[in-house]
């Protein structure tokens, strides 16, 4: 996980803890206890901190979040109606404003506040999923760009000599690059790798292919072809196995084509 995502995750945990404190104070106020100005202070800290996280990460549900803070009823026509009698903003400042009428309808105010607050907190916690989904294709594209570069270098290496050692080296480079790209795709999609046997210390290329197939990232035909290509790469790494230049060339060209479609 990148430093930016780790920072967002840490901040979300802090805000979640603060949200729990806000809810405790809200309940106490409903029971008639004096929780001001602490309640207003923590409520505003939560809202301002949460909203800034959403703004910085261009969250798609920012309008929904704002509507929880200042809640307006929606008319049947779909247009915005009058403001609700209680929402996050109005509830957290109750007790600070002498004009606020609260004593007669405590439960109604509290229930509406809870509905708005829980929805707002849910939207906040979903921002991490939106960030991950947004960055997923970017990470995969970067991975493929690096893989494609290594494929090209391997092709140059293959075309530079007929020496069997050079041919084998070319095939090994491609095999490693292809396996690393598939692993990146799995990690980016947050897919659990299926190892066989389960206690295997490190997943093999076969494990990656099975995982990708079961998660509908690749088709059975693609899996079969990739298995064939990995076999060529494995042969290149073992001196006793026979390796042909045309097979390694197929590994490079077809491997690059398949990698470009698996993102």
C-alpha positions as CSV (number, residue, x, y, z in Angstrom):
1,X,0.0,0.0,0.0
2,X,1.4,3.5,-0.9
3,X,2.3,6.1,1.7
4,X,-0.7,8.2,0.7
5,X,-3.2,5.3,1.2
6,X,-1.6,4.5,4.6
7,X,-2.0,8.1,5.7
8,X,-5.7,8.1,4.6
9,X,-6.3,4.8,6.4
10,X,-4.7,6.2,9.6
11,X,-6.7,9.4,9.4
12,X,-9.9,7.4,8.9
13,X,-9.3,5.4,12.0
14,X,-8.8,8.6,14.0
15,X,-12.0,10.0,12.7
16,X,-13.9,6.8,13.4
17,X,-12.7,7.0,17.0
18,X,-13.8,10.6,17.2
19,X,-17.2,9.7,15.7
20,X,-17.8,7.2,18.6
21,X,-17.1,10.0,21.1
22,X,-19.6,12.2,19.3
23,X,-22.2,9.6,19.5
24,X,-21.7,9.0,23.2
25,X,-22.1,12.8,23.8
26,X,-25.2,12.9,21.6
27,X,-26.8,10.2,23.7
28,X,-25.9,11.9,26.9
29,X,-27.4,15.2,25.7
30,X,-30.6,13.3,24.9
31,X,-30.7,12.0,28.4
32,X,-30.6,15.6,29.7
33,X,-26.9,15.9,30.6
34,X,-25.0,19.0,29.8
35,X,-22.3,18.1,27.2
36,X,-21.7,21.5,25.8
37,X,-19.4,22.9,24.6
38,X,-17.5,19.6,24.2
39,X,-20.2,18.1,22.0
40,X,-20.2,21.0,19.6
41,X,-16.4,21.1,19.5
42,X,-15.9,17.4,18.8
43,X,-18.8,17.3,16.3
44,X,-17.3,20.1,14.3
45,X,-13.8,18.5,14.5
46,X,-15.3,15.3,13.1
47,X,-17.2,17.0,10.3
48,X,-14.4,19.3,9.2
49,X,-11.8,16.6,9.3
50,X,-14.0,14.1,7.5
51,X,-15.1,16.5,4.8
52,X,-11.5,17.5,4.0
53,X,-10.6,13.9,3.5
54,X,-13.4,13.6,1.0
55,X,-12.5,16.8,-0.8
56,X,-8.8,15.9,-1.1
57,X,-9.7,12.5,-2.6
58,X,-12.4,13.9,-5.0
59,X,-15.0,11.7,-3.4
60,X,-18.1,11.1,-5.6
61,X,-20.5,11.2,-2.7
62,X,-19.5,14.7,-1.3
63,X,-23.0,16.1,-2.0
64,X,-24.6,13.3,-0.1
65,X,-22.2,13.9,2.8
66,X,-23.0,17.6,2.9
67,X,-26.7,16.8,2.9
68,X,-26.3,14.8,6.1
69,X,-24.7,17.9,7.7
70,X,-27.4,20.2,6.4
71,X,-30.3,17.9,5.6
72,X,-33.0,19.0,3.3
73,X,-36.1,17.0,2.5
74,X,-36.6,16.0,-1.1
75,X,-40.0,16.6,-2.7
76,X,-41.7,14.0,-4.8
77,X,-40.8,16.0,-7.9
78,X,-37.1,15.4,-7.1
79,X,-36.4,19.0,-6.2
80,X,-35.0,20.1,-2.8
81,X,-37.5,21.0,-0.2
82,X,-37.3,22.7,3.2
83,X,-34.6,21.9,5.7
84,X,-35.2,19.2,8.2
85,X,-35.9,20.2,11.8
86,X,-32.8,18.5,13.0
87,X,-29.6,17.3,11.3
88,X,-25.9,17.0,12.2
89,X,-25.2,20.7,12.3
90,X,-28.4,21.7,14.2
91,X,-28.1,18.9,16.7
92,X,-24.4,19.3,17.7
93,X,-24.9,23.0,18.5
94,X,-28.0,22.5,20.6
95,X,-27.5,24.0,24.0
96,X,-25.2,26.7,22.7
97,X,-27.9,28.7,21.2
98,X,-30.6,30.0,23.6
99,X,-33.1,30.2,20.8
100,X,-32.9,26.5,20.1
101,X,-36.1,24.6,21.0
102,X,-35.2,21.1,22.0
103,X,-37.0,20.0,25.2
104,X,-40.3,18.9,23.7
105,X,-39.0,16.6,20.9
106,X,-35.7,15.2,22.2
107,X,-36.2,11.7,20.7
108,X,-37.3,13.0,17.3
109,X,-34.2,15.3,17.1
110,X,-31.9,12.5,18.2
111,X,-33.3,9.9,15.8
112,X,-32.9,12.3,12.8
113,X,-29.4,13.2,13.9
114,X,-28.5,9.5,14.2
115,X,-29.8,8.8,10.7
116,X,-27.8,11.6,9.2
117,X,-24.7,10.9,11.2
118,X,-24.6,7.1,10.5
119,X,-25.0,7.8,6.8
120,X,-22.3,10.4,6.8
121,X,-19.9,8.1,8.7
122,X,-20.7,5.3,6.2
123,X,-19.9,7.6,3.3
124,X,-16.6,8.6,5.0
125,X,-15.6,5.0,5.5
126,X,-16.3,4.1,1.9
127,X,-13.8,6.7,0.6
128,X,-11.0,4.1,1.0
129,X,-12.7,1.7,-1.4
130,X,-13.3,4.4,-3.9
131,X,-9.6,5.4,-3.8
132,X,-8.5,1.8,-4.2
133,X,-10.8,1.2,-7.1
134,X,-9.7,4.4,-8.8
135,X,-6.0,3.6,-8.5
136,X,-6.4,-0.1,-9.4
137,X,-6.2,0.4,-13.2
138,X,-3.4,3.0,-12.8
139,X,-1.2,0.5,-10.8
140,X,-1.9,-2.3,-13.3
141,X,-1.1,0.0,-16.2
142,X,2.2,1.0,-14.6
143,X,3.0,-2.7,-14.0
144,X,2.3,-3.5,-17.6
145,X,4.5,-0.6,-18.8
146,X,7.4,-2.0,-16.9
147,X,6.7,-5.5,-18.1
148,X,6.4,-4.3,-21.7
149,X,9.8,-2.6,-21.3
150,X,11.4,-5.9,-20.1
151,X,9.7,-7.8,-22.9
152,X,11.3,-5.4,-25.4
153,X,14.8,-5.8,-23.8
154,X,14.4,-9.6,-23.9
155,X,13.5,-9.4,-27.6
156,X,16.6,-7.3,-28.3
157,X,18.6,-9.8,-26.3
158,X,17.2,-12.7,-28.3
159,X,17.8,-11.0,-31.7
160,X,21.4,-10.1,-30.7
161,X,22.8,-13.7,-30.7
162,X,22.2,-17.3,-31.6
163,X,24.1,-18.4,-28.5
164,X,21.9,-20.8,-26.5
165,X,22.9,-19.1,-23.2
166,X,21.6,-15.7,-24.5
167,X,18.4,-17.3,-25.8
168,X,17.8,-18.9,-22.4
169,X,18.5,-15.6,-20.6
170,X,16.0,-13.9,-22.8
171,X,13.3,-16.4,-21.9
172,X,14.0,-16.2,-18.2
173,X,13.7,-12.4,-18.2
174,X,10.3,-12.6,-19.9
175,X,9.0,-15.3,-17.6
176,X,9.9,-13.3,-14.4
177,X,8.4,-10.1,-15.8
178,X,5.1,-11.9,-16.8
179,X,4.8,-13.6,-13.4
180,X,5.5,-10.3,-11.6
181,X,2.8,-8.5,-13.6
182,X,0.2,-11.2,-12.8
183,X,1.1,-10.9,-9.1
184,X,0.6,-7.2,-9.3
185,X,-2.8,-7.5,-10.9
186,X,-3.9,-9.9,-8.1
187,X,-2.6,-7.6,-5.4
188,X,-4.2,-4.5,-6.9
189,X,-7.5,-6.3,-7.1
190,X,-7.1,-7.4,-3.4
191,X,-7.6,-11.0,-4.4
192,X,-6.5,-13.8,-2.1
193,X,-4.0,-16.1,-3.8
194,X,-5.1,-19.8,-3.9
195,X,-2.0,-21.9,-3.1
196,X,-1.8,-25.6,-3.7
197,X,-0.8,-26.9,-1.2
198,X,-2.1,-24.1,1.2
199,X,1.0,-24.2,3.3
200,X,3.3,-23.4,0.4
201,X,5.7,-20.6,1.4
202,X,5.5,-18.8,-1.9
203,X,2.9,-19.0,-4.7
204,X,3.9,-20.3,-8.0
205,X,2.9,-19.2,-11.5
206,X,0.3,-22.1,-11.5
207,X,-1.2,-20.7,-8.3
208,X,-1.5,-17.2,-9.8
209,X,-3.2,-18.6,-12.9
210,X,-5.7,-20.7,-10.9
211,X,-6.5,-17.6,-8.8
212,X,-7.0,-15.4,-11.8
213,X,-9.3,-17.9,-13.5
214,X,-11.4,-18.5,-10.4
215,X,-11.9,-14.7,-10.0
216,X,-12.8,-14.3,-13.7
217,X,-9.8,-12.1,-14.5
218,X,-8.7,-14.5,-17.2
219,X,-10.5,-17.1,-19.3
220,X,-9.7,-20.9,-19.4
221,X,-8.2,-20.4,-22.9
222,X,-5.9,-17.6,-21.6
223,X,-4.9,-19.8,-18.6
224,X,-4.0,-22.7,-21.0
225,X,-1.9,-20.4,-23.2
226,X,-0.2,-18.8,-20.3
227,X,0.7,-22.3,-18.9
228,X,2.3,-23.1,-22.2
229,X,4.3,-19.9,-22.1
230,X,5.4,-20.4,-18.5
231,X,6.6,-23.9,-19.5
232,X,8.9,-22.3,-22.1
233,X,10.2,-19.9,-19.5
234,X,10.8,-22.7,-17.1
235,X,12.7,-24.7,-19.7
236,X,14.9,-21.7,-20.3
237,X,15.9,-21.8,-16.6
238,X,16.9,-25.5,-16.7
239,X,20.0,-26.3,-18.9
240,X,18.9,-29.9,-19.4
241,X,15.6,-28.9,-21.1
242,X,15.6,-28.3,-24.9
243,X,14.9,-24.6,-25.8
244,X,14.3,-23.3,-29.3
245,X,14.7,-19.7,-30.4
246,X,11.2,-19.6,-32.0
247,X,9.6,-20.8,-28.8
248,X,11.2,-18.0,-26.8
249,X,10.2,-15.5,-29.5
250,X,6.6,-16.7,-29.1
251,X,6.9,-16.4,-25.3
252,X,8.0,-12.7,-25.8
253,X,5.4,-11.7,-28.3
254,X,2.4,-13.6,-27.1
255,X,3.3,-13.0,-23.4
256,X,3.3,-9.3,-24.1
257,X,-0.1,-9.4,-25.8
258,X,-1.7,-11.4,-23.0
259,X,-0.2,-9.2,-20.3
260,X,-1.7,-6.1,-22.0
261,X,-5.2,-7.5,-21.7
262,X,-4.8,-8.7,-18.1
263,X,-5.1,-5.5,-16.0
